[in-house]
Amino acid sequence: MHLTAENLAARRGEDFIFLNISFHLAAGEALVLTGKNGSGKSTLLRVVAGLLRPEKGTVIFHGEESREGRHPGEVSHYLGHRNAMKNELTVAENLDFWRTFLGSAGSVATPSVEDATDAVGLSGVTHLPFGYLSAGQQRRIAFAKLLVAHRPIWILDEPTAALDASADRLFADLITTHQAKGGIVLAATHQPLGLRSAQELEMTGFSGVDAGVWG
């Protein structure tokens, strides 16, 4: 199982925000994107997740079940700045929706909604509307979404921003467990996540793009 990107490029408006980004991640490995705000970290994550089309280059995932390559967006969880939950629905209804909508990629067993909320330190809240929770609790439930439907790739954009140290440690443990099971992690963060087998890629944004490399 591996994820490979070759010569990715993306625009913002008329300008390239990055060019010729390549990386290779095998099972259990991680790539951490660093750089200033606006340097292209979120854009690269969205390209890999299939939410944005690259201007140039390819990104492909090869799983164990087939030799045919797939777009990683088909087998990824994407956790962006928003939690992708409905405030009016209960925690259980939100997580049940994502479990059904996403299904599971492969034969890996997934925890129940109750076990997933317990894993993020919020057992006993599944009957509450999502909108009743604090911002920190909502972020924990968004992380529980990664547990209820198995995806081999986790794409995380500042997953622990504005959370306390105990939540940071909890998320780090969940990510480490995902890697230990052969999962791949691609994350943009300003905070250390304690990732195993992590590569680092510094994004430089427009200042690092030389038009002469295009062509």
Buried (B, 14 or more C-beta within 10 A) or exposed (E): BBBBBBBBBBBEEEEBBBBBBEBEBEBBBBBBBBBEEBBBBBBBBBBBBBBBEBBBBEBBBBBEEEEEBBBBBEBBBBBBEEBEBEEEBBBBBBBBBBBEEBEEBEEEEBBBBEEBBBBBBBEEBBEBBBEEBEEEBBBBBBBBBBBBBBBBBBBBBBBBEEBEEEBBEBBBEBBBEBBEEBBBBBBBBEEEBEBEBBBEBEBEBEEBBEEEEEE
